[in-house]
Amino acid sequence: MIELSGDDSFVIFQEPQKKTSNIITGNWKKLKNNEVFENNTFVINQFNGSSYKLNGEISELQSPVKIDSPKEIKINSTNKKSYIDTVNKTILKCKKEEISKCIISRIITEKININNFFSLYQKLTNQYQHGLKYILNHPEHGMWIGISPETLIKGNNKNGFYSHALAGSKGLKSKKEWTNKEIKEHQFVADYIEEKIKLYGQIIKISNRYEKAAGNVVHLNQDFYFKIKTDLFDFINRLHPTPAIAGIPLNKSLDFISKTETHSRSFYSGFIGTMKKDSCSLYVNLRCGRITQNEIQIFVGGGITEKSIPNDEYLETEIKSQTLLSVIKKI
């Protein structure tokens, strides 16, 4: 039995479409801008902040696991009125043409009573085949669990890389047509990714826009295949954060988020996954939550433009929260 707690540094993760999980235990270390990854290394990034790597060997998980005693990090949930008020402020900012789009996040807290948090991870991997599934602990930033539907960048220098523009959301069973607002929101993201690739690499192929399902949510999506002409970690830091998690223009959106959101995003909407010197498999940390002893703090957000309808934006975050809530309710 492997026993882990909120005092330990660890990651247990499962790549998309895989049946087995991997485990790393060791020590988290802040990454430097010129960091060299000689071996396959697990990394995680704070939104618009520091990145960390977990020093330790990646091995296949073959033993039973018990995870308990997460660190207590207090944070208030975002109620409907507060979120809609913030969305209205953002819409006004867009109408004044100070920004074109901004991602506004909120926190949904759910009471839990779980003795072994590894069981929550097991339910997650059993329910979803797509996306990177993980549970990790950072002694300073807490215990996190999630499943990301969004690839930031994946591939290697020899064969090329893949990324995609993922934006807009509706329920899996919804029959409503995509609105001009949602199509425009997606186009912001696609244009940004294409621009970054052309500046620091070479595009090989771009797909047409299409619908992509991720759990109980459907998004608009466009695929990009490319090669890069710069250092891999440098390119990643230029690509992230994208408009899908920040906004347009980037710096003005980041400034607005820092002044408007009343909570720290921490690892939410940072990147997460594995890296080597010339290859990586990194995802945007979405559909995630921080675990405490008695609750899970689920982080969700939506893209706001001048055409946003506040109540619809609120409902979109409720839909996104079901990716984790649907699993929690089965424990």
LOTORBA-768172 format. One record per residue (C-alpha): x, y, z; residue in one letter. Coordinates in Angstrom, 1 decimal. Example, Ala and Ser with C-alpha at 12.3 -4.5 7.8 and 13.67 -1.06 7.14 Angstrom:
BEGIN
(node (12.3,-4.5,7.8),'A'),
(node (13.7,-1.1,7.1),'S'),
This chain:
BEGIN
(node (0.0,0.0,0.0),'M'),
(node (1.3,3.4,-1.0),'I'),
(node (0.3,6.0,1.6),'E'),
(node (0.3,9.7,0.6),'L'),
(node (-1.0,12.9,2.3),'S'),
(node (-1.0,16.7,2.1),'G'),
(node (2.6,16.7,3.4),'D'),
(node (3.9,14.8,0.4),'D'),
(node (4.9,15.9,-3.1),'S'),
(node (3.4,13.5,-5.7),'F'),
(node (1.5,13.1,-9.0),'V'),
(node (-0.6,10.2,-10.2),'I'),
(node (-1.7,10.6,-13.8),'F'),
(node (-3.2,8.8,-16.8),'Q'),
(node (-2.7,9.9,-20.4),'E'),
(node (-5.7,10.1,-22.7),'P'),
(node (-7.0,6.8,-24.0),'Q'),
(node (-4.6,4.8,-21.7),'K'),
(node (-5.6,2.1,-19.2),'K'),
(node (-2.6,2.4,-16.8),'T'),
(node (-1.6,5.2,-14.5),'S'),
(node (1.8,6.5,-13.6),'N'),
(node (3.1,7.8,-10.3),'I'),
(node (5.9,10.2,-9.3),'I'),
(node (7.0,11.0,-5.7),'T'),
(node (9.8,13.4,-5.0),'G'),
(node (10.2,17.2,-4.5),'N'),
(node (8.7,20.1,-6.4),'W'),
(node (11.2,22.6,-7.7),'K'),
(node (10.6,26.0,-9.4),'K'),
(node (11.5,26.0,-13.1),'L'),
(node (14.0,28.4,-14.5),'K'),
(node (13.5,30.1,-17.9),'N'),
(node (16.6,28.2,-19.3),'N'),
(node (15.6,24.8,-17.7),'E'),
(node (16.9,21.7,-19.6),'V'),
(node (14.8,18.6,-19.4),'F'),
(node (17.1,15.7,-20.0),'E'),
(node (14.6,13.1,-18.8),'N'),
(node (10.8,12.9,-19.0),'N'),
(node (9.6,15.3,-16.3),'T'),
(node (6.2,16.2,-14.9),'F'),
(node (5.6,19.9,-14.8),'V'),
(node (2.7,22.1,-13.6),'I'),
(node (2.3,25.9,-14.0),'N'),
(node (0.4,28.5,-12.1),'Q'),
(node (-1.9,30.7,-14.2),'F'),
(node (0.3,33.6,-15.4),'N'),
(node (2.9,32.6,-12.8),'G'),
(node (5.6,30.2,-11.7),'S'),
(node (6.1,26.7,-13.1),'S'),
(node (7.3,23.7,-11.1),'Y'),
(node (8.8,20.3,-11.9),'K'),
(node (8.5,17.2,-9.8),'L'),
(node (12.0,15.7,-9.3),'N'),
(node (11.4,11.9,-9.3),'G'),
(node (11.2,8.9,-11.5),'E'),
(node (8.0,8.3,-13.5),'I'),
(node (6.9,4.7,-13.0),'S'),
(node (3.8,2.6,-13.7),'E'),
(node (1.4,2.5,-10.7),'L'),
(node (1.0,-1.1,-9.7),'Q'),
(node (0.2,-0.9,-5.9),'S'),
(node (-3.0,0.1,-4.0),'P'),
(node (-2.9,3.7,-2.9),'V'),
(node (-4.3,5.7,0.0),'K'),
(node (-4.4,9.5,-0.1),'I'),
(node (-5.7,11.4,2.9),'D'),
(node (-5.1,14.6,5.0),'S'),
(node (-5.1,17.3,2.3),'P'),
(node (-3.9,20.7,3.3),'K'),
(node (-6.7,23.1,4.3),'E'),
(node (-6.8,26.1,2.0),'I'),
(node (-9.8,28.3,2.6),'K'),
(node (-11.5,30.0,-0.3),'I'),
(node (-15.0,31.4,-0.8),'N'),
(node (-17.3,30.1,-3.5),'S'),
(node (-18.6,32.6,-6.1),'T'),
(node (-22.3,33.0,-5.9),'N'),
(node (-24.5,33.7,-8.9),'K'),
(node (-25.0,37.4,-8.2),'K'),
(node (-21.3,38.0,-7.8),'S'),
(node (-20.4,36.2,-11.0),'Y'),
(node (-23.1,38.0,-13.0),'I'),
(node (-21.9,41.3,-11.6),'D'),
(node (-18.4,40.6,-12.8),'T'),
(node (-19.6,39.4,-16.2),'V'),
(node (-21.5,42.7,-16.6),'N'),
(node (-18.4,44.7,-15.8),'K'),
(node (-16.5,42.7,-18.4),'T'),
(node (-19.2,43.2,-21.0),'I'),
(node (-19.0,47.0,-20.4),'L'),
(node (-15.2,46.8,-20.8),'K'),
(node (-15.7,45.0,-24.2),'C'),
(node (-18.3,47.5,-25.4),'K'),
(node (-15.9,50.3,-24.6),'K'),
(node (-13.4,48.4,-26.9),'E'),
(node (-10.8,48.3,-24.2),'E'),
(node (-10.8,44.5,-24.6),'I'),
(node (-12.4,42.2,-27.1),'S'),
(node (-12.7,39.1,-24.9),'K'),
(node (-11.9,38.1,-21.4),'C'),
(node (-12.1,34.8,-19.5),'I'),
(node (-13.8,35.3,-16.1),'I'),
(node (-13.6,32.4,-13.6),'S'),
(node (-15.5,31.4,-10.5),'R'),
(node (-15.3,28.8,-7.7),'I'),
(node (-17.9,26.3,-6.9),'I'),
(node (-17.5,24.5,-3.5),'T'),
(node (-19.0,21.1,-2.8),'E'),
(node (-19.0,19.3,0.5),'K'),
(node (-17.4,15.9,0.4),'I'),
(node (-16.9,13.0,2.8),'N'),
(node (-14.2,10.8,1.4),'I'),
(node (-11.7,8.6,3.4),'N'),
(node (-9.4,7.9,0.5),'N'),
(node (-9.1,10.5,-2.2),'F'),
(node (-7.5,8.0,-4.6),'F'),
(node (-11.0,6.5,-5.0),'S'),
(node (-12.1,9.9,-6.5),'L'),
(node (-9.2,9.6,-9.0),'Y'),
(node (-10.2,6.0,-9.8),'Q'),
(node (-13.8,7.1,-10.5),'K'),
(node (-12.5,9.9,-12.8),'L'),
(node (-10.3,7.5,-14.8),'T'),
(node (-13.2,5.0,-15.1),'N'),
(node (-15.6,7.6,-16.3),'Q'),
(node (-13.5,9.4,-18.8),'Y'),
(node (-11.2,8.0,-21.5),'Q'),
(node (-10.3,11.4,-23.1),'H'),
(node (-8.0,14.1,-21.5),'G'),
(node (-5.2,14.0,-18.9),'L'),
(node (-6.5,12.7,-15.6),'K'),
(node (-4.5,13.4,-12.5),'Y'),
(node (-4.4,13.8,-8.7),'I'),
(node (-1.4,15.6,-7.3),'L'),
(node (-0.2,17.3,-4.1),'N'),
(node (2.0,20.4,-3.7),'H'),
(node (2.6,21.0,0.0),'P'),
(node (2.3,24.8,-0.6),'E'),
(node (-0.5,24.9,-3.2),'H'),
(node (-2.6,22.0,-2.0),'G'),
(node (-4.1,18.8,-3.4),'M'),
(node (-5.6,19.0,-6.9),'W'),
(node (-7.6,16.7,-9.1),'I'),
(node (-8.7,17.2,-12.7),'G'),
(node (-9.3,16.1,-16.2),'I'),
(node (-8.2,18.4,-19.0),'S'),
(node (-9.9,18.3,-22.4),'P'),
(node (-7.5,20.8,-23.9),'E'),
(node (-4.1,20.1,-25.3),'T'),
(node (-1.7,23.0,-25.1),'L'),
(node (1.0,21.4,-27.1),'I'),
(node (2.0,17.8,-27.9),'K'),
(node (4.7,16.3,-30.0),'G'),
(node (8.5,16.5,-30.7),'N'),
(node (11.0,18.4,-32.7),'N'),
(node (11.5,15.6,-35.2),'K'),
(node (7.9,14.9,-36.2),'N'),
(node (6.3,18.2,-35.3),'G'),
(node (3.8,19.4,-32.7),'F'),
(node (0.0,19.6,-32.3),'Y'),
(node (-2.2,22.2,-30.6),'S'),
(node (-5.8,23.2,-31.0),'H'),
(node (-8.2,26.1,-30.5),'A'),
(node (-10.9,25.0,-28.2),'L'),
(node (-13.6,27.5,-27.2),'A'),
(node (-17.3,27.8,-26.8),'G'),
(node (-19.4,25.4,-24.8),'S'),
(node (-22.8,23.7,-24.8),'K'),
(node (-24.2,20.6,-23.2),'G'),
(node (-23.6,17.3,-25.0),'L'),
(node (-27.3,16.8,-25.6),'K'),
(node (-28.0,20.4,-26.5),'S'),
(node (-29.5,21.0,-30.0),'K'),
(node (-29.0,24.7,-30.0),'K'),
(node (-27.0,26.3,-32.9),'E'),
(node (-23.7,28.0,-32.2),'W'),
(node (-24.2,31.7,-31.9),'T'),
(node (-22.1,34.4,-33.7),'N'),
(node (-20.7,35.3,-30.2),'K'),
(node (-19.4,31.7,-29.7),'E'),
(node (-18.0,31.5,-33.3),'I'),
(node (-16.3,34.8,-32.8),'K'),
(node (-14.9,33.7,-29.4),'E'),
(node (-13.4,30.6,-31.0),'H'),
(node (-11.9,32.6,-33.9),'Q'),
(node (-10.0,34.8,-31.4),'F'),
(node (-8.3,31.7,-30.0),'V'),
(node (-7.6,30.2,-33.5),'A'),
(node (-6.1,33.5,-34.8),'D'),
(node (-3.9,33.8,-31.7),'Y'),
(node (-2.5,30.3,-32.0),'I'),
(node (-1.9,30.7,-35.8),'E'),
(node (-0.1,34.0,-35.2),'E'),
(node (2.2,32.5,-32.5),'K'),
(node (3.1,29.5,-34.7),'I'),
(node (3.9,31.8,-37.7),'K'),
(node (6.1,34.0,-35.5),'L'),
(node (8.1,31.1,-33.9),'Y'),
(node (7.6,28.2,-36.3),'G'),
(node (6.1,26.8,-39.4),'Q'),
(node (2.5,25.6,-40.0),'I'),
(node (2.2,22.2,-41.6),'I'),
(node (-1.6,21.8,-41.6),'K'),
(node (-4.7,23.5,-40.1),'I'),
(node (-8.1,21.7,-39.9),'S'),
(node (-11.5,23.2,-40.5),'N'),
(node (-13.5,24.2,-37.5),'R'),
(node (-15.6,21.3,-36.1),'Y'),
(node (-17.4,20.2,-32.9),'E'),
(node (-15.4,18.3,-30.3),'K'),
(node (-17.0,16.5,-27.4),'A'),
(node (-15.3,16.4,-24.0),'A'),
(node (-17.2,14.5,-21.3),'G'),
(node (-20.7,16.1,-21.0),'N'),
(node (-19.6,19.3,-22.9),'V'),
(node (-19.2,20.1,-26.6),'V'),
(node (-16.8,22.7,-27.9),'H'),
(node (-15.8,24.4,-31.2),'L'),
(node (-12.4,23.1,-32.2),'N'),
(node (-9.7,23.6,-34.8),'Q'),
(node (-6.5,21.6,-35.0),'D'),
(node (-3.0,22.9,-35.8),'F'),
(node (0.1,20.8,-36.9),'Y'),
(node (3.4,22.6,-37.0),'F'),
(node (7.1,22.8,-36.3),'K'),
(node (8.9,25.3,-34.1),'I'),
(node (12.1,27.2,-34.7),'K'),
(node (12.9,28.2,-31.1),'T'),
(node (13.6,26.5,-27.8),'D'),
(node (10.6,24.3,-26.8),'L'),
(node (10.1,25.8,-23.3),'F'),
(node (10.4,29.3,-24.7),'D'),
(node (7.7,28.6,-27.3),'F'),
(node (5.4,27.1,-24.6),'I'),
(node (5.8,30.3,-22.5),'N'),
(node (5.0,32.4,-25.5),'R'),
(node (1.9,30.3,-26.4),'L'),
(node (0.5,30.2,-22.9),'H'),
(node (-1.8,31.7,-21.7),'P'),
(node (-3.9,31.7,-24.8),'T'),
(node (-7.1,33.7,-25.3),'P'),
(node (-9.1,30.6,-24.4),'A'),
(node (-8.1,31.1,-20.7),'I'),
(node (-7.1,34.8,-20.6),'A'),
(node (-8.5,37.1,-23.3),'G'),
(node (-7.7,39.6,-26.2),'I'),
(node (-5.6,41.7,-26.0),'P'),
(node (-3.6,39.4,-23.7),'L'),
(node (-1.9,41.9,-21.4),'N'),
(node (-5.0,44.0,-20.9),'K'),
(node (-7.0,40.9,-20.2),'S'),
(node (-4.5,39.6,-17.7),'L'),
(node (-4.5,43.0,-15.9),'D'),
(node (-8.3,43.0,-15.8),'F'),
(node (-8.4,39.5,-14.5),'I'),
(node (-5.9,40.3,-11.7),'S'),
(node (-8.0,43.4,-10.7),'K'),
(node (-11.4,41.8,-11.0),'T'),
(node (-11.3,38.2,-9.9),'E'),
(node (-11.4,38.0,-6.1),'T'),
(node (-9.6,34.7,-5.9),'H'),
(node (-6.3,33.3,-7.0),'S'),
(node (-6.5,30.8,-9.8),'R'),
(node (-3.5,29.0,-8.6),'S'),
(node (-3.0,25.9,-10.9),'F'),
(node (-6.4,26.4,-12.6),'Y'),
(node (-5.8,27.2,-16.3),'S'),
(node (-2.0,26.8,-16.0),'G'),
(node (-0.4,24.0,-18.1),'F'),
(node (0.2,20.5,-16.8),'I'),
(node (1.9,17.3,-18.2),'G'),
(node (5.3,15.9,-19.1),'T'),
(node (8.3,17.4,-20.9),'M'),
(node (11.7,16.4,-22.2),'K'),
(node (14.3,18.5,-24.0),'K'),
(node (12.7,18.3,-27.4),'D'),
(node (9.3,16.7,-26.7),'S'),
(node (6.2,17.3,-24.5),'C'),
(node (2.7,16.3,-23.8),'S'),
(node (1.1,19.4,-22.1),'L'),
(node (-2.5,20.2,-21.3),'Y'),
(node (-4.3,23.3,-20.0),'V'),
(node (-5.4,22.6,-16.5),'N'),
(node (-9.2,22.8,-16.8),'L'),
(node (-12.1,20.8,-15.2),'R'),
(node (-10.1,20.8,-12.1),'C'),
(node (-10.5,21.3,-8.4),'G'),
(node (-8.6,21.7,-5.1),'R'),
(node (-9.3,19.1,-2.5),'I'),
(node (-9.6,19.9,1.2),'T'),
(node (-10.6,17.5,4.0),'Q'),
(node (-14.4,18.4,3.8),'N'),
(node (-14.9,20.0,0.4),'E'),
(node (-13.7,20.3,-3.2),'I'),
(node (-13.2,23.8,-4.7),'Q'),
(node (-14.0,23.5,-8.4),'I'),
(node (-12.6,26.2,-10.7),'F'),
(node (-14.6,27.0,-13.9),'V'),
(node (-14.8,30.0,-16.3),'G'),
(node (-16.2,31.4,-19.5),'G'),
(node (-15.2,33.7,-22.3),'G'),
(node (-17.0,37.1,-22.1),'I'),
(node (-17.4,39.4,-25.1),'T'),
(node (-19.7,42.4,-25.8),'E'),
(node (-22.4,39.9,-27.0),'K'),
(node (-22.4,37.8,-23.8),'S'),
(node (-25.6,37.2,-22.0),'I'),
(node (-24.7,37.1,-18.2),'P'),
(node (-27.2,34.4,-17.2),'N'),
(node (-26.1,32.2,-20.1),'D'),
(node (-22.4,32.6,-19.0),'E'),
(node (-23.3,31.6,-15.5),'Y'),
(node (-25.2,28.5,-16.8),'L'),
(node (-22.1,27.6,-18.9),'E'),
(node (-20.0,27.4,-15.8),'T'),
(node (-22.6,25.3,-14.1),'E'),
(node (-22.4,22.8,-17.0),'I'),
(node (-18.6,22.7,-16.9),'K'),
(node (-18.6,22.0,-13.2),'S'),
(node (-20.5,18.7,-13.8),'Q'),
(node (-17.4,17.1,-15.2),'T'),
(node (-16.1,16.7,-11.7),'L'),
(node (-19.4,16.9,-9.8),'L'),
(node (-20.9,14.0,-11.7),'S'),
(node (-17.9,11.9,-10.4),'V'),
(node (-18.1,13.2,-6.8),'I'),
(node (-21.7,12.2,-6.6),'K'),
(node (-20.9,8.6,-7.3),'K'),
(node (-18.5,8.3,-4.4),'I'),
